[in-house]
């Protein structure tokens, strides 16, 4: 790559914020586009970004190299749906090379699973060993309602292909009050019978949303108490590098995670940064603050100015997110998860 000469070869200067947290994990969004329209993520008639505003694959790779030079050890590719991005395997190939050199510990992916059967073998070949698949229900009709037109059979096929290729699969499910409370036991069985971990995620107040989140919000602290009456949940001191708190379900032997930004936040141990497909650096998904990297990136082949902007952004990282849902009001962020890069 022509930009490699500008990357420092010295020991990385860690990205430490003013609260003493070190960022070692980058979530890199490659697109805001998706082949689904999940109700909690984006509107049905979503207006997507002009392509000229989206970083090309080489620009995304260059940014990733700059972050690696500052001590980032794990990169998760996100979207939108990352697998709809044209030629996305080229980016995985470039990043995967850094697993072999030891500059990167892990390269992974979050996907809705609809295209996973097409790309599973290539992902494994490029060094990916784990993928997260978003799946909120096992019911075909409810899946179609949540995603607006998705076919759950595609996700099942993607999961099967991923496991056949040697990828470890974890299921992510967004918990919402109502049918989910009756389905969660089936999700636990489905995941654990197939040797997959399951992580439950509280709905976050991102984007406009057409439903009242005060009505749909389901506290995972309360759900965990309910589940503990039906399952034996054994707490684990497991450090996953993420915000989930895990238990082992004794009856299945599988892991069950809880991501609880609202009922029990995880900000004190946050080690992550997010870069959108347009090159905006977000130090917190629950804060409006951002630093644009795209124009500086495109202005010069010298990485030093971009590196300085990254340092500036990390210095702005808040102590905690601004999410709040009470009976009276919802405090959230206007941008959608697809823009942020969930």
N, C-alpha and C positions, 0 to 999 in steps of 0.2 A: 504494500500500500504506500502511496506517496507521502502520507502523513506520518509514517512511523518515525522519521528522523526527528520530529519535534517533540516526541514523548520522552520524558526523563527516564533514564535507566537507573538512577539512584533509588535508594529505598523509598517507598511511598511516604508522602506526608499525609498522615491520617486526617480524615474529615471529621473533626471533633467539634460539636456545637457548644454553645455557652453553658449548657447544662451537663457537659461531660459525656454525652452520648457519641459514640463513634459510628459513622455510617459505613457499612461494609456490604450493603445489599442495595442493588439498583433494580427498580422495576421500569423497564424500557418499553414504552408503547410504540408500536409500529404503524398503527392506523386507528382512526376513529370509526371506521366502517365495520359493519357486522351483517351477517346473513340472517340474524334474528332481531327482534325488537322487544326484548324483555321489558315488562311494564315498569320495573323499578330502576331500569338503566337508561332508557331513551324513549322518546316519543315515537309514535307509529310513523309519522311523516317527518322523519328526522332530516334536517339539512346538514349535509356533511361538509367538511372542510374542502376548500379548493385544493387541488393536488399540488399546486405550486407552493402552498404553505406547509406541506408535509415534507419532512426530511427524506431524502432518498436513502437507499440502503447503505451507501458508502458514508454518508453523513452520520447515520445512526451508528455505524461501526466506529467511526472516528470518535464520536462522543463516548462510546463504551470504552474505547482505549484510554481516553483521558481519565475517565472514572477509575479504571483499573490502575492507572498510574498513581491515583490518590488512595489506593487501598481497598477498593471495592473487590470483593471476592466471590460474590454471587450475583448473577444477572437472571432476572425473570422477564421473558418476553410476554407482553400483554397487548391489549387493544382497548376498544373494539374487539373484533375477533382476529387475532394475528394471522391465522392461516388463510384469510382471504387476501392478504397482501401479496401482490404479484412478486414472484421470484424470492419469496421469503426464505427458502432453504439456502439461498446464497449467503444471507446474513448469519444463519445458524452455522454454516460451514466456516465462515470467517471467525466467528466467536468461538466455535468449538476448538479451533486450533490452539487457543489459549488455555484450554483444559490440559492439552498435551504438554505445554511448556511449564505448567504450574502457576501461571499468572492468574488463573481463575479456578476456583474450587468447584463451582456448580453453574450449569446453564440449564434453565428450566422454562416452563411454558404454562400459562393459564389459557384454557380454551373452552368453548362450548361443546366441543366434541364432534360437531357435525362433519368436519373434514378430516378428522383424525385417522380414519381408515386409509385415506389417501397418502398421508404424510408420516405415519408412525415409524415405518422402517427407516426413512431418511432421517428423521429426528434422532433415532438411536444411533445411526451411523455417524452423526455429527456430534455425538457426545452427550446428548440429553438422556438422562436416566429416570427422571420423574416428571410427571405432568399432573396438573390439577384440572379436573373437568367439572364445569358448573352444571349441576343437575338438581333442581328443586323439588321434583316430584317424579314418581314412577307411573303416574296415570297419564295415558296419552292425551286425553281430552284436556286435562288441567295443564299439561305441558304446553299444548297448543295455545291455551288461553294465556298463559304467562308469557310465552315467547311471541305470541300473536299469530304465528303460522308454522312453527317448528314441528318436525316429525321426530318423535322420541326414538324411533327405530334407528335413525342415523347416529344418534348418540350411543346407543347400545352397540352398534357395529363399530364405532370408533373406539370405545372402551375395549372391546374384544381384540381389535387389531393392535391397539397399544400394548396390551398385555402379551399378545402373541409375539410382538417385536422385542419384548424384554423390558418395556417401560413400566415403572411402578406408577400406579394411578391412585390419586386421592380425589375423592368427591367433595366438592364444595356445594353447600345448600344454603340459600338465603331463607331464614325463618320468618314467616309472616303469620299473624294471627288468623285462625280459621282452619281450613282443611289441612294445613301443614301439621298442626298439632295431632291430627289423627293419622298422618302418614309417616311421621318421623320414625316410628318403630320399624316400619317396612323398609325405610331407607337404611336404617342401621343393619338390618338383616341382609339386605341387598348388597351393601358394601362389604360387610365382613365375611359373608359367604364367598365372596370373590377375591378375598385377600386385599381389600382396599380400605384405607382409612377414610373416615367421614368427618368433615368439619362443618359445623353449623355456624352461620354468620348472621348477626343482627342486621336488619335493614338499616341503612344509613341515609340520612336526609340529604341526598345529593340530587341535583337537577330539579326540574319543576314538578314532575309527577302528577298524575291525574287522580290519585287516590289520597285520602287523608291518612297520613302516616301515623297520626295518633290512634287511628282505628286499626291499622295493619301492624303496628309495632308489637313485636313479641319479645319480651325480656328473656334472654337465654339463662339468666340466673334463676328465674322462675321455672323455665322449662327444665333446667337441670334438676331442680328439686322434684319436679313431677316425674321425670325419667328415673330418678333414683328410687322411686317407689315400685318401678317395674323391672329395673335392671340393677345389677350390682356394679356401681361405678367406682373404680379404684383409682384415686388420684396418682398422677405420675409427675415426677420432677424432670420432665422432658424438655430440653432446650431445642426447639425446632428452628430457631433463627427467625421466627415470626411471632405474631401476636396471639396465636392460639394457645389455649390452656387445654392440656389433654388428660383424659382419663382412659383407663382400660375397662372395657365391658367384660366382666368375668364370664358371662354366659356365652360370649362369642370369641373372646380372646382378642378382638380387634380394638383399634384406637378410635376414640371419639373426641373431637376437638371443639372448643367453643371460642369464637371470636366475638368479644363483647365490648365494642367501642362505647356504647351508651350506658349499659348497666354496670360495667366494671372496666374502666378504660385501661389501656396497655401502653400509654405514652411514655412512661418512665424508662422503658427498656427499648424504645424505638431505635432501630438500626438502619432504617431504609430511607431512600430517596426515590422520587418518581420523576421521570422525564416523559412528557407527552410526545406524540408523533410530530408536533410542530416545534419541538425543541424547547418547550417551557419546562423549567425545573421547579417542581413542587417539593418542598421539604416536609409537608404535612397534607394528607388528603382532606383533613377537616379544617383547613385554614385557607383564606383567600390569597395569601402571599405566594408570589411566584417570581422567577427571574427568567427572562427570555434569553436563550442561548443561540437561537438560529441566526440572527443577523450577524452577530460577532463570529460565529462559526463560518459563515459564508463569506465574510469580508477578508479573511486571510487564512493562509495555510499554517500560520503560527498558532499553536495551541495555547500559548501563554495567556492571552486575553480571556479565552474561554475558561481556563483554569482559575483565573482570578474571579470571574463571575460565579463559578461554583463555590469558591470560598466565601464570597459575599452572601450567597443564598444560604449556605449552611449556618452562617453567623445569624441569620434571621429566623432560623427554625424555632417555632414556638415550643413552650414547655408542654402544651397539650392541645388537643383539638377543640373546635368550637361547637361540636355537635351537641344537641340537647332536644329531647322530646318529653314534654310534660302534658298534663291534661289541658293546659291553657294555650300552649304554643309549641311550634317546632322551630328550632334554630338549626339551620343547615347551610349548605353551600349551593350556589346556583348552577355551577357547571355539572354536567352529567358524568357518570362513571366512565363512559366510553371516551370522553374527551380527556379526562384525568389519566386514564390508563389503570383500570382497577387492579 
